[in-house]
Amino acid sequence: MSKAKRSNWIIYVLVAMFFGPLLVSWAWFFYFKDISTANTVNQGELITPARRISTAGLLNTDTLPPADGLFTEKWTILLVGRNACDANCENMLYQTRQVWIRLGKESHRVIRVFAGGVKQSPDILTSQHQDALYLYAERIFFEQLQSNADLEVFLIDPRGFLVLRYNTPLNPASLYKDLSRLLKYSKIG
C-alpha cells in the first residue's frame, strides 16, 4: 500500500472515530428513545413531564388555605380521595403510615397528606393517623392532578413537582422502594 493511500485511511479512521459516536447517539435519541427508557427502576408510574402542583383548591379543617410551602419543603406522600374516606381509604392511610415508619431516620424528610373531595370530620382520621395532614380538596385541585381515579397516591418532591403515581390497590413495598431510593440519592427535602 502506498504512503498516500495509508494516510487517507488514517484520516478516514479518525473521522469515523469522531463522527461515529455522534451519529450513533443522534440515532439512539431520535429513533430508539422508547427502548432506552423502558428499563427504569421505579415501581410507581413516572409522571412525565413533571408538573408543579400548587395548594390552589385545598382547605384545611378550619376552611383556610394551607401554608404556601406545603409541597415545597419535604417529600410528600399525597393520598387523594374523591369520596369520603371509606375502609379502602383507611387501609391506604395505614399502608402509607407503615411506609413512613419504615423509613426510620429518614422519616423526618417526608410528610403525609390526605386530600379528600368530601368534607368530613377529621376526628375519624386523626385518631389513628396523627402524623398526617388532612385537607379538603376542591375540583380545581383534582384538575391539576389530571386524574379521574377515586383513590390514588402521589409522590411529590420538595420542589413541588408530582413525581410518581400509585393506583389502587397500593403496594406499600413499591412505594417504600421508590421513596427510599429517592431519599438516598436526593439531598433536598
Backbone bond lengths (Angstrom), bond angles and torsions (degrees), N, CA, C in turn:
res aa  C-N    CA-C-N  psi(-1)  N-CA   C-N-CA  omega(-1)  CA-C   N-CA-C  phi
1 M - - - 1.443 - - 1.530 107.93 -
2 S 1.303 115.46 134.18 1.458 118.93 -177.53 1.524 109.93 -74.31
3 K 1.318 113.34 164.46 1.458 119.97 -177.04 1.537 111.37 -66.16
4 A 1.324 119.08 -34.17 1.466 122.70 -179.97 1.520 110.92 -69.39
5 K 1.339 118.00 -41.08 1.457 120.64 178.99 1.522 111.41 -66.82
6 R 1.352 116.61 -38.14 1.453 120.39 179.40 1.534 110.15 -64.98
7 S 1.309 118.42 -40.80 1.464 120.76 179.73 1.530 110.99 -67.63
8 N 1.346 116.99 -32.55 1.465 119.35 175.02 1.521 110.90 -65.54
9 W 1.315 119.22 -40.65 1.456 122.68 178.43 1.526 111.01 -63.35
10 I 1.298 115.69 -38.80 1.467 119.52 178.78 1.534 109.79 -63.77
11 I 1.305 117.06 -41.27 1.466 120.49 177.88 1.524 110.36 -64.54
12 Y 1.334 117.04 -43.27 1.464 119.97 178.58 1.523 111.76 -61.91
13 V 1.310 116.97 -41.57 1.465 120.81 178.95 1.531 110.26 -64.70
14 L 1.320 117.14 -42.94 1.464 120.11 179.25 1.530 111.71 -64.54
15 V 1.326 116.88 -41.26 1.455 120.49 177.73 1.529 110.15 -64.39
16 A 1.322 116.95 -43.10 1.467 120.81 179.06 1.531 111.10 -64.29
17 M 1.322 117.18 -37.08 1.468 120.47 178.84 1.533 111.00 -67.40
18 F 1.316 117.23 -31.50 1.450 120.32 -179.93 1.526 111.98 -82.72
19 F 1.320 117.20 -50.23 1.465 120.97 -174.91 1.531 113.37 -85.39
20 G 1.313 119.07 -21.65 1.465 122.32 -179.55 1.518 113.15 -57.40
21 P 1.342 117.91 -54.30 1.472 119.05 178.46 1.534 113.11 -61.76
22 L 1.324 117.10 -33.98 1.469 119.64 177.15 1.521 111.01 -64.01
23 L 1.323 116.60 -44.45 1.459 120.33 179.39 1.523 111.73 -66.14
24 V 1.325 116.64 -41.68 1.470 120.09 179.25 1.527 110.41 -64.50
25 S 1.329 118.18 -44.26 1.468 119.92 -179.65 1.527 111.20 -67.35
26 W 1.317 117.83 -36.91 1.460 121.17 177.18 1.530 110.21 -62.91
27 A 1.333 116.34 -46.78 1.469 120.40 179.47 1.524 110.41 -64.24
28 W 1.323 117.80 -40.66 1.464 121.17 179.30 1.516 110.91 -62.56
29 F 1.303 117.43 -42.34 1.464 121.43 -177.57 1.526 111.47 -67.46
30 F 1.329 117.66 -43.25 1.458 120.01 -173.91 1.531 114.36 -90.39
31 Y 1.320 118.94 -25.55 1.459 120.25 -174.26 1.522 114.27 -113.90
32 F 1.322 117.68 -21.04 1.470 119.75 -176.61 1.523 111.13 -123.44
33 K 1.320 117.45 29.71 1.459 121.97 -177.41 1.534 111.77 -61.59
34 D 1.327 117.73 -39.69 1.461 121.19 -178.65 1.520 111.99 -65.26
35 I 1.298 117.17 -33.16 1.461 120.87 179.86 1.518 110.19 -69.13
36 S 1.325 117.78 -40.50 1.460 120.55 -175.23 1.522 112.63 -71.37
37 T 1.333 119.09 -27.76 1.462 120.29 -178.97 1.526 112.54 -97.60
38 A 1.311 118.02 0.34 1.462 120.27 -176.75 1.523 111.74 -73.58
39 N 1.299 118.89 -25.09 1.453 122.09 -175.62 1.529 111.34 -102.75
40 T 1.316 116.93 63.50 1.453 120.66 176.95 1.517 109.24 -93.73
41 V 1.325 116.06 161.04 1.462 120.10 -176.84 1.522 113.08 -100.25
42 N 1.338 116.55 -5.72 1.458 117.55 -178.43 1.523 110.83 -70.75
43 Q 1.322 115.31 146.47 1.459 122.59 -178.96 1.526 111.76 -90.23
44 G 1.338 116.04 -35.76 1.455 121.04 178.83 1.520 110.53 -83.72
45 E 1.322 114.77 174.33 1.466 120.40 178.71 1.520 109.05 -81.35
46 L 1.328 116.19 118.21 1.456 121.86 -179.99 1.522 109.65 -69.91
47 I 1.308 117.00 129.48 1.458 121.61 -179.50 1.522 108.11 -90.38
48 T 1.326 115.69 111.46 1.457 120.84 -179.90 1.515 109.26 -125.59
49 P 1.272 119.09 132.07 1.462 126.50 -8.85 1.522 110.18 -72.77
50 A 1.310 114.76 153.82 1.470 119.46 178.78 1.518 108.98 -62.90
51 R 1.324 115.65 136.89 1.465 120.83 -178.11 1.526 109.61 -117.81
52 R 1.327 115.22 135.73 1.467 119.55 175.23 1.523 108.10 -74.29
53 I 1.318 115.47 136.87 1.459 120.91 -179.98 1.527 108.39 -111.79
54 S 1.309 115.68 139.62 1.460 119.81 179.57 1.526 109.26 -112.83
55 T 1.310 114.86 172.47 1.469 120.00 179.16 1.522 111.36 -90.32
56 A 1.327 117.03 10.36 1.467 120.07 178.21 1.525 109.33 -61.97
57 G 1.293 116.62 129.33 1.455 121.24 179.98 1.517 114.03 89.78
58 L 1.325 117.84 6.86 1.462 121.61 177.37 1.524 109.78 -109.75
59 L 1.318 116.73 138.09 1.459 122.55 177.28 1.521 108.19 -132.80
60 N 1.336 116.27 142.18 1.463 118.23 176.09 1.525 109.70 -83.88
61 T 1.291 117.52 -173.60 1.466 121.12 -174.64 1.527 112.42 -66.31
62 D 1.322 117.75 -19.49 1.470 121.62 177.12 1.527 110.90 -92.50
63 T 1.314 117.90 14.44 1.469 126.35 -177.22 1.526 112.50 56.57
64 L 1.317 116.04 32.82 1.457 122.12 174.59 1.521 108.21 -110.42
65 P 1.328 117.44 149.61 1.464 118.15 176.93 1.527 110.29 -67.09
66 P 1.329 117.41 145.71 1.470 119.73 178.13 1.519 110.45 -70.26
67 A 1.310 116.10 171.21 1.468 121.49 179.59 1.526 110.40 -59.48
68 D 1.332 115.80 147.80 1.457 120.65 -178.00 1.522 112.93 -60.54
69 G 1.310 118.46 -34.06 1.458 121.68 -176.44 1.511 114.41 -88.44
70 L 1.318 117.49 23.35 1.465 120.30 -175.83 1.523 112.11 -57.98
71 F 1.312 117.89 -46.91 1.459 121.02 -176.35 1.524 112.50 -98.37
72 T 1.317 118.94 11.71 1.455 119.53 -174.68 1.518 114.19 -122.21
73 E 1.283 119.41 15.16 1.458 119.74 -179.37 1.523 112.37 -114.84
74 K 1.314 116.41 -34.67 1.461 121.40 -177.11 1.519 109.33 -138.34
75 W 1.311 115.78 167.82 1.458 119.91 169.96 1.523 106.49 -65.97
76 T 1.317 117.05 142.65 1.466 121.37 -175.48 1.514 110.38 -126.02
77 I 1.324 115.36 127.59 1.463 120.95 168.22 1.522 105.13 -94.93
78 L 1.317 116.16 109.20 1.459 121.79 -176.02 1.523 109.50 -105.29
79 L 1.322 115.92 114.77 1.456 121.73 174.83 1.521 106.95 -98.56
80 V 1.327 116.03 122.15 1.461 121.63 -176.36 1.515 109.09 -115.63
81 G 1.338 115.86 124.04 1.460 121.62 176.92 1.514 110.27 -126.91
82 R 1.306 116.62 126.87 1.473 119.85 -179.53 1.529 111.73 -78.36
83 N 1.324 117.19 -25.37 1.466 121.85 -177.60 1.524 109.39 -108.51
84 A 1.316 116.42 -178.91 1.457 121.07 175.77 1.530 108.83 -62.48
85 C 1.313 115.88 150.46 1.461 120.99 -176.88 1.532 109.69 -71.62
86 D 1.330 115.88 107.70 1.458 121.87 -179.71 1.532 109.65 -98.31
87 A 1.321 117.19 -165.12 1.466 121.76 -177.83 1.528 111.50 -62.11
88 N 1.330 117.48 -39.57 1.471 120.93 178.51 1.529 110.74 -63.98
89 C 1.315 116.14 -41.66 1.460 121.57 177.97 1.526 110.58 -64.37
90 E 1.321 117.27 -45.18 1.463 120.39 178.76 1.519 111.30 -62.80
91 N 1.328 117.33 -35.92 1.459 121.27 176.31 1.534 110.63 -64.37
92 M 1.332 116.52 -41.41 1.468 118.98 178.39 1.526 111.39 -68.53
93 L 1.335 117.66 -35.46 1.465 120.21 174.00 1.525 110.21 -61.70
94 Y 1.320 115.92 -42.26 1.459 120.57 178.09 1.535 110.52 -62.38
95 Q 1.329 116.90 -44.41 1.462 120.64 -179.27 1.527 111.69 -64.56
96 T 1.342 117.23 -41.13 1.462 118.57 178.56 1.531 110.69 -67.58
97 R 1.331 116.92 -33.21 1.469 119.37 175.55 1.517 110.97 -65.27
98 Q 1.335 117.07 -40.40 1.464 120.69 178.54 1.528 110.84 -63.51
99 V 1.322 116.82 -39.42 1.466 120.30 176.57 1.521 109.44 -63.45
100 W 1.325 116.84 -45.08 1.456 121.71 -179.85 1.535 110.89 -60.61
101 I 1.311 117.07 -43.42 1.472 121.28 178.36 1.524 110.20 -65.30
102 R 1.313 116.95 -40.62 1.469 121.88 -177.87 1.528 112.21 -65.44
103 L 1.323 117.79 -22.02 1.463 120.66 177.98 1.526 112.12 -66.31
104 G 1.326 116.84 -20.54 1.454 121.18 175.17 1.513 113.18 62.66
105 K 1.332 116.27 -122.80 1.465 120.39 -175.43 1.526 113.10 -66.20
106 E 1.314 117.97 -15.45 1.462 121.47 178.30 1.531 112.45 -90.82
107 S 1.330 118.23 -3.37 1.468 120.45 -175.87 1.524 112.76 -65.85
108 H 1.323 118.57 -21.36 1.469 120.26 177.74 1.530 112.09 -68.66
109 R 1.322 117.34 -13.07 1.469 121.73 179.63 1.529 112.25 -91.89
110 V 1.329 117.23 0.78 1.466 122.01 -173.76 1.527 109.64 -129.42
111 I 1.347 116.22 138.59 1.454 120.67 171.42 1.526 108.66 -120.23
112 R 1.324 115.31 156.00 1.467 121.02 176.33 1.512 108.41 -113.26
113 V 1.325 115.78 133.20 1.462 121.34 -179.44 1.526 107.92 -129.97
114 F 1.342 115.88 132.73 1.461 120.74 172.18 1.518 107.47 -110.55
115 A 1.337 116.01 122.75 1.466 121.36 177.21 1.515 107.82 -115.76
116 G 1.329 115.71 111.95 1.463 120.76 -177.40 1.510 112.18 -108.32
117 G 1.308 115.75 146.66 1.455 121.53 -179.06 1.516 113.34 -83.87
118 V 1.323 117.33 -4.59 1.462 121.71 -179.90 1.522 107.65 -123.62
119 K 1.335 115.72 129.29 1.462 118.76 176.40 1.517 108.68 -69.22
120 Q 1.308 115.51 125.57 1.460 120.25 177.73 1.514 108.40 -144.29
121 S 1.298 115.66 162.66 1.456 120.82 -178.48 1.521 109.46 -65.82
122 P 1.330 117.61 126.35 1.462 119.02 179.80 1.517 112.95 -72.89
123 D 1.352 117.65 -9.75 1.463 120.31 -179.04 1.519 111.35 -60.33
124 I 1.311 116.50 -37.15 1.466 120.69 179.81 1.526 110.03 -62.20
125 L 1.320 115.61 -40.45 1.458 120.24 -176.38 1.524 112.97 -84.31
126 T 1.326 117.61 -37.90 1.459 120.26 -175.40 1.520 113.39 -74.86
127 S 1.298 118.29 -14.64 1.463 119.06 -179.72 1.526 111.55 -63.34
128 Q 1.321 117.97 -32.94 1.461 120.33 -179.53 1.528 113.48 -114.95
129 H 1.315 117.54 -9.11 1.468 120.88 -175.77 1.520 110.11 -131.02
130 Q 1.348 116.24 63.02 1.457 120.77 -176.41 1.528 112.28 -66.69
131 D 1.308 117.74 -24.81 1.467 120.92 -176.32 1.527 112.79 -80.72
132 A 1.325 118.49 -10.31 1.465 121.61 -177.31 1.525 110.61 -93.26
133 L 1.313 115.10 154.64 1.452 122.77 176.48 1.522 108.06 -102.70
134 Y 1.337 117.39 131.77 1.461 122.22 -176.81 1.516 110.14 -110.18
135 L 1.321 116.04 125.21 1.451 121.71 -177.85 1.520 110.29 -131.57
136 Y 1.336 114.94 151.29 1.457 121.28 173.00 1.522 107.22 -93.95
137 A 1.329 116.94 129.23 1.463 121.87 -177.91 1.518 110.25 -107.31
138 E 1.314 115.86 128.67 1.454 121.41 175.64 1.533 109.84 -90.95
139 R 1.310 115.67 173.21 1.466 121.88 -175.96 1.528 112.44 -55.67
140 I 1.319 117.66 -37.79 1.468 121.25 -177.25 1.535 111.69 -62.89
141 F 1.329 116.17 -32.20 1.464 119.56 177.85 1.527 110.85 -69.28
142 F 1.327 116.56 -42.83 1.463 120.02 178.67 1.524 111.22 -64.11
143 E 1.320 116.60 -33.40 1.467 120.11 -179.92 1.522 111.87 -65.08
144 Q 1.327 117.65 -37.70 1.463 118.23 -179.96 1.527 112.24 -74.32
145 L 1.322 117.41 -18.12 1.466 119.92 173.77 1.525 111.57 -77.36
146 Q 1.328 117.16 -21.71 1.464 124.01 -178.46 1.532 110.77 54.95
147 S 1.325 114.40 52.34 1.452 120.60 -178.42 1.520 109.63 -140.13
148 N 1.325 115.82 144.21 1.461 120.77 177.00 1.526 112.77 -113.34
149 A 1.320 117.28 3.00 1.461 120.67 -178.44 1.527 110.28 -69.86
150 D 1.319 115.45 150.09 1.462 120.09 179.70 1.521 112.67 -72.87
151 L 1.327 117.05 -31.73 1.456 121.44 -176.05 1.524 108.91 -147.32
152 E 1.321 116.74 122.48 1.456 121.63 -179.12 1.514 110.36 -146.18
153 V 1.321 114.72 160.06 1.458 121.66 174.46 1.524 107.79 -118.88
154 F 1.324 115.41 132.94 1.457 121.84 176.72 1.517 108.89 -119.99
155 L 1.322 115.78 149.90 1.450 121.88 173.07 1.522 107.18 -111.32
156 I 1.334 116.25 125.95 1.463 122.36 -177.00 1.523 108.26 -117.18
157 D 1.332 116.43 132.71 1.459 119.60 -179.88 1.532 110.88 -80.24
158 P 1.334 118.56 168.21 1.466 121.22 -176.81 1.526 114.58 -67.17
159 R 1.312 118.44 -7.68 1.459 120.71 175.67 1.523 110.98 -94.06
160 G 1.335 117.21 -1.85 1.456 121.60 175.95 1.515 114.57 92.73
161 F 1.328 118.83 19.22 1.456 121.93 179.85 1.525 110.77 -101.38
162 L 1.339 115.73 136.78 1.466 120.30 172.12 1.522 107.38 -67.85
163 V 1.318 117.27 128.17 1.458 121.27 -176.18 1.526 111.17 -110.24
164 L 1.327 116.55 -53.79 1.463 121.34 -175.60 1.517 110.54 -132.87
165 R 1.335 115.11 153.45 1.461 122.69 178.17 1.529 107.91 -125.75
166 Y 1.317 116.02 138.81 1.468 122.58 177.19 1.518 108.10 -125.41
167 N 1.307 117.40 122.41 1.456 122.01 178.65 1.519 109.92 -86.53
168 T 1.309 115.92 168.18 1.456 120.70 177.21 1.521 109.00 -85.64
169 P 1.294 119.52 148.18 1.461 126.78 -4.59 1.526 110.37 -74.43
170 L 1.311 115.85 141.04 1.453 122.27 -177.57 1.519 109.84 -74.43
171 N 1.318 115.66 133.51 1.463 121.49 171.66 1.526 106.25 -99.80
172 P 1.348 118.20 104.88 1.466 119.88 -175.35 1.530 112.97 -62.87
173 A 1.323 117.78 -28.62 1.463 119.98 178.14 1.523 110.88 -64.45
174 S 1.316 116.94 -37.37 1.465 121.03 178.31 1.528 110.55 -65.85
175 L 1.319 116.49 -45.42 1.461 120.68 178.55 1.521 110.00 -61.89
176 Y 1.317 117.14 -42.87 1.461 120.60 179.96 1.528 111.45 -63.40
177 K 1.330 117.31 -44.26 1.468 120.29 179.85 1.516 111.12 -59.52
178 D 1.328 116.27 -47.68 1.459 119.86 -179.39 1.523 111.53 -64.02
179 L 1.318 116.28 -47.25 1.455 120.50 -176.09 1.526 111.60 -66.79
180 S 1.310 117.76 -42.61 1.468 119.32 179.63 1.528 110.91 -66.05
181 R 1.328 117.08 -36.69 1.468 120.29 177.29 1.532 110.41 -65.94
182 L 1.325 117.08 -43.19 1.457 120.30 178.68 1.532 111.56 -64.51
183 L 1.317 117.20 -41.25 1.457 120.08 178.84 1.521 111.82 -67.68
184 K 1.317 116.14 -32.77 1.471 120.16 179.94 1.526 111.54 -66.93
185 Y 1.323 116.00 -42.84 1.463 119.50 -175.00 1.515 114.12 -95.78
186 S 1.306 118.19 -6.40 1.462 121.59 -179.23 1.520 108.69 -108.82
187 K 1.285 115.46 134.58 1.462 119.81 177.24 1.525 111.85 -102.25
188 I 1.327 116.60 1.62 1.467 119.03 178.56 1.520 109.00 -92.91
189 G 1.310 115.74 153.91 1.460 120.00 176.86 1.460 114.69 90.83
